[in-house]
């Protein structure tokens, strides 16, 4: 530590499990192979599948590598800098409303951090602080509590909650929850449309892969997210801030 106890940097300390990386590689490779087979079965049809899958695979791998070696969170007396895989974002202490440790989204599993740390600004927006989690820090909640205590003299404002900002934070939580369930709905409809398209081919009817597996799932997901967003706006979820 330096700068009066507030200076610190959070970087990758624990490596990604090899089994997780191997599984990800196998899934990506299988998706690429299956896409090539489908394109080949269509004969003279459009063969954009393999190139698109290759680009998606390259993008996914590049993001994982950059996340592991570039992402970090740096804290100084001037403020906080969150370095992501590509870009960095900085906040002066006067721009920081709160720093909170929250439970990771459902579905992340034990192969990923269970507790993540977010910075909230005075507009209610939240930003992930890379590697300030239970994988890289033994006790992220205690670490954040110590960090906030050390940073208190550097702020012109206290860490007290403000009702207007809390309302914006809660509204953002509702929106994220709605779009998360919209994404789940998109996946469910995609699976249903995939089976439907295969059935149409089996019975000799014309298939419409773009309509069934792109347009319908996306439209369904957006519609579900909009409905849930409106519904949960009147029944907001519990505050997203939790303690491990």
C-alpha positions as CSV (number, residue, x, y, z in Angstrom):
1,X,0.0,0.0,0.0
2,X,1.0,3.6,-0.5
3,X,-0.5,7.1,-0.6
4,X,-1.8,7.0,2.9
5,X,-3.1,3.5,2.8
6,X,-5.5,3.9,-0.2
7,X,-3.1,3.0,-3.0
8,X,-3.5,-0.6,-4.3
9,X,-3.9,-2.6,-7.5
10,X,-6.0,-5.6,-8.1
11,X,-4.7,-7.9,-10.8
12,X,-5.1,-11.6,-11.8
13,X,-3.8,-13.7,-9.1
14,X,-5.6,-17.0,-9.7
15,X,-5.4,-18.7,-13.1
16,X,-8.4,-19.8,-15.1
17,X,-9.0,-23.5,-14.5
18,X,-7.6,-25.6,-17.3
19,X,-10.7,-27.7,-17.4
20,X,-12.8,-24.6,-18.0
21,X,-10.6,-23.4,-20.8
22,X,-10.5,-26.9,-22.4
23,X,-14.3,-27.2,-22.2
24,X,-14.7,-23.7,-23.8
25,X,-12.3,-24.7,-26.6
26,X,-14.2,-28.0,-27.3
27,X,-17.5,-26.1,-27.4
28,X,-16.2,-23.5,-29.8
29,X,-14.6,-26.2,-32.0
30,X,-17.7,-28.3,-32.0
31,X,-19.8,-25.2,-33.0
32,X,-17.4,-24.5,-35.9
33,X,-17.5,-28.1,-37.1
34,X,-21.3,-28.3,-36.9
35,X,-21.6,-25.1,-38.8
36,X,-19.3,-26.4,-41.5
37,X,-21.4,-29.6,-41.8
38,X,-24.6,-27.7,-42.1
39,X,-23.2,-25.5,-44.8
40,X,-21.8,-28.5,-46.6
41,X,-25.1,-30.3,-46.5
42,X,-26.8,-27.3,-48.2
43,X,-24.7,-27.8,-51.3
44,X,-24.7,-24.6,-53.2
45,X,-26.3,-22.7,-50.4
46,X,-24.8,-19.8,-48.5
47,X,-21.5,-20.7,-46.9
48,X,-21.1,-17.8,-44.6
49,X,-21.4,-20.0,-41.5
50,X,-17.8,-21.2,-41.0
51,X,-16.2,-17.7,-41.6
52,X,-18.6,-16.1,-39.1
53,X,-18.0,-18.8,-36.6
54,X,-14.2,-18.4,-37.0
55,X,-14.5,-14.7,-36.4
56,X,-16.6,-15.3,-33.3
57,X,-14.2,-17.9,-32.0
58,X,-11.2,-15.6,-32.5
59,X,-13.1,-12.8,-30.8
60,X,-14.0,-14.9,-27.8
61,X,-10.4,-16.2,-27.4
62,X,-9.0,-12.7,-27.8
63,X,-11.3,-11.4,-25.1
64,X,-10.4,-14.2,-22.7
65,X,-6.7,-13.6,-23.2
66,X,-7.0,-9.8,-22.8
67,X,-9.2,-10.2,-19.8
68,X,-6.6,-12.3,-18.1
69,X,-3.5,-10.2,-18.8
70,X,-4.8,-6.6,-19.2
71,X,-7.8,-6.2,-16.9
72,X,-7.0,-4.7,-13.5
73,X,-8.3,-2.2,-11.0
74,X,-6.0,0.5,-9.8
75,X,-6.8,2.7,-6.7
76,X,-4.8,5.9,-5.9
77,X,-5.4,9.0,-3.9
78,X,-6.7,10.6,-7.1
79,X,-9.4,8.0,-7.7
80,X,-10.1,4.6,-9.3
81,X,-9.2,3.3,-12.7
82,X,-10.8,0.2,-14.1
83,X,-8.7,-1.3,-17.0
84,X,-10.9,-3.6,-19.1
85,X,-9.8,-6.0,-21.9
86,X,-9.5,-3.0,-24.3
87,X,-10.3,0.3,-22.7
88,X,-9.7,2.0,-19.3
89,X,-12.1,4.2,-17.4
90,X,-11.2,6.4,-14.5
91,X,-13.2,8.2,-11.7
92,X,-12.1,10.9,-9.3
93,X,-13.2,10.2,-5.7
94,X,-15.7,13.0,-5.9
95,X,-17.4,11.1,-8.8
96,X,-17.8,7.8,-6.9
97,X,-21.1,7.4,-5.2
98,X,-20.5,3.9,-3.8
99,X,-18.5,0.7,-4.1
100,X,-20.5,-2.5,-3.5
101,X,-19.9,-6.2,-3.5
102,X,-22.7,-8.1,-5.2
103,X,-23.4,-11.7,-5.9
104,X,-22.5,-12.9,-9.5
105,X,-25.4,-13.4,-11.9
106,X,-27.1,-16.8,-11.8
107,X,-25.6,-19.4,-14.1
108,X,-22.0,-18.4,-13.6
109,X,-21.3,-21.6,-11.7
110,X,-18.4,-22.4,-9.4
111,X,-15.9,-22.1,-12.2
112,X,-16.3,-18.3,-12.0
113,X,-16.2,-15.7,-9.1
114,X,-19.3,-15.7,-7.0
115,X,-18.8,-12.2,-5.6
116,X,-18.1,-9.2,-7.8
117,X,-17.4,-5.6,-7.0
118,X,-19.1,-2.7,-8.8
119,X,-18.5,1.1,-8.7
120,X,-21.7,3.3,-8.8
121,X,-21.6,6.9,-9.9
122,X,-24.1,9.6,-9.0
123,X,-26.2,8.8,-12.1
124,X,-26.9,5.4,-10.7
125,X,-24.7,3.6,-13.3
126,X,-22.6,0.7,-12.2
127,X,-19.2,-0.4,-13.5
128,X,-17.4,-3.7,-12.8
129,X,-14.0,-3.3,-11.0
130,X,-11.9,-6.1,-12.6
131,X,-10.3,-8.7,-10.3
132,X,-11.8,-7.3,-7.1
133,X,-13.7,-10.5,-6.5
134,X,-13.5,-13.6,-4.4
135,X,-11.1,-15.3,-6.8
136,X,-8.4,-12.7,-6.5
137,X,-9.2,-11.4,-3.0
138,X,-9.7,-13.6,0.0
139,X,-12.5,-11.5,1.4
140,X,-13.8,-8.9,-1.1
141,X,-16.4,-7.4,1.3
142,X,-13.7,-6.7,4.0
143,X,-11.4,-5.4,1.3
144,X,-14.0,-3.0,0.0
145,X,-14.9,-1.9,3.5
146,X,-11.2,-1.1,4.2
147,X,-10.9,0.7,0.9
148,X,-13.9,2.9,1.5
149,X,-12.6,3.7,5.0
150,X,-9.2,4.6,3.6
151,X,-10.7,6.7,0.8
152,X,-13.1,8.7,3.1
153,X,-10.7,11.6,3.8
154,X,-10.2,12.0,0.1
155,X,-13.8,12.6,-0.7
156,X,-15.7,15.9,-0.3
157,X,-18.8,13.9,0.3
158,X,-19.6,11.1,2.8
159,X,-20.6,7.6,1.8
160,X,-24.2,8.2,2.9
161,X,-27.0,6.9,0.7
162,X,-29.0,9.4,-1.3
163,X,-32.6,8.5,-2.2
164,X,-32.5,9.9,-5.7
165,X,-29.4,7.9,-6.6
166,X,-30.7,4.8,-4.9
167,X,-33.9,5.0,-7.0
168,X,-31.8,5.2,-10.2
169,X,-29.7,2.2,-9.1
170,X,-32.8,0.2,-8.4
171,X,-34.2,1.2,-11.8
172,X,-31.0,-0.1,-13.4
173,X,-31.3,-3.3,-11.5
174,X,-34.8,-3.8,-12.8
175,X,-33.7,-3.2,-16.4
176,X,-30.8,-5.6,-16.1
177,X,-33.0,-8.3,-14.6
178,X,-35.6,-7.9,-17.3
179,X,-33.0,-8.1,-20.1
180,X,-31.4,-11.1,-18.5
181,X,-34.7,-13.0,-18.5
182,X,-35.2,-11.7,-22.0
183,X,-31.9,-13.4,-23.0
184,X,-33.1,-16.6,-21.3
185,X,-36.3,-16.4,-23.3
186,X,-34.3,-15.9,-26.5
187,X,-32.4,-19.1,-25.9
188,X,-35.5,-21.1,-25.1
189,X,-37.3,-19.9,-28.2
190,X,-34.2,-20.5,-30.3
191,X,-34.1,-24.2,-29.2
192,X,-37.8,-24.5,-30.0
193,X,-37.4,-22.9,-33.4
194,X,-34.4,-25.2,-34.1
195,X,-36.5,-28.3,-33.5
196,X,-39.3,-26.8,-35.5
197,X,-37.0,-26.1,-38.5
198,X,-35.6,-29.6,-38.4
199,X,-39.1,-31.0,-38.3
200,X,-40.1,-29.0,-41.3
201,X,-37.1,-30.3,-43.3
202,X,-38.0,-33.9,-42.2
203,X,-41.5,-33.7,-43.5
204,X,-40.5,-32.0,-46.7
205,X,-41.6,-28.5,-45.9
206,X,-39.4,-25.5,-46.8
207,X,-37.1,-24.4,-44.0
208,X,-36.5,-20.8,-43.0
209,X,-33.5,-20.9,-40.7
210,X,-33.0,-17.1,-40.6
211,X,-36.6,-16.5,-39.7
212,X,-36.9,-19.3,-37.2
213,X,-33.5,-19.1,-35.5
214,X,-32.8,-15.4,-35.7
215,X,-35.8,-13.2,-36.2
216,X,-38.3,-15.1,-34.0
217,X,-36.0,-15.7,-31.0
218,X,-34.7,-12.1,-31.0
219,X,-38.2,-10.6,-31.3
220,X,-39.5,-12.9,-28.5
221,X,-36.6,-12.0,-26.2
222,X,-37.1,-8.2,-26.7
223,X,-40.9,-8.6,-26.1
224,X,-40.3,-10.6,-22.9
225,X,-37.8,-8.1,-21.6
226,X,-40.1,-5.2,-22.3
227,X,-43.0,-6.8,-20.5
228,X,-40.9,-7.8,-17.5
229,X,-39.3,-4.4,-17.3
230,X,-42.7,-2.8,-17.1
231,X,-44.0,-5.4,-14.6
232,X,-41.0,-5.2,-12.3
233,X,-41.0,-1.4,-12.4
234,X,-44.0,-1.5,-10.1
235,X,-42.6,-4.5,-8.2
236,X,-38.9,-3.7,-8.0
237,X,-36.5,-6.5,-6.8
238,X,-34.5,-6.3,-3.6
239,X,-31.6,-3.9,-3.6
240,X,-28.7,-5.5,-5.6
241,X,-26.1,-4.8,-2.9
242,X,-25.4,-7.9,-0.8
243,X,-22.8,-9.0,1.5
244,X,-20.8,-12.3,1.1
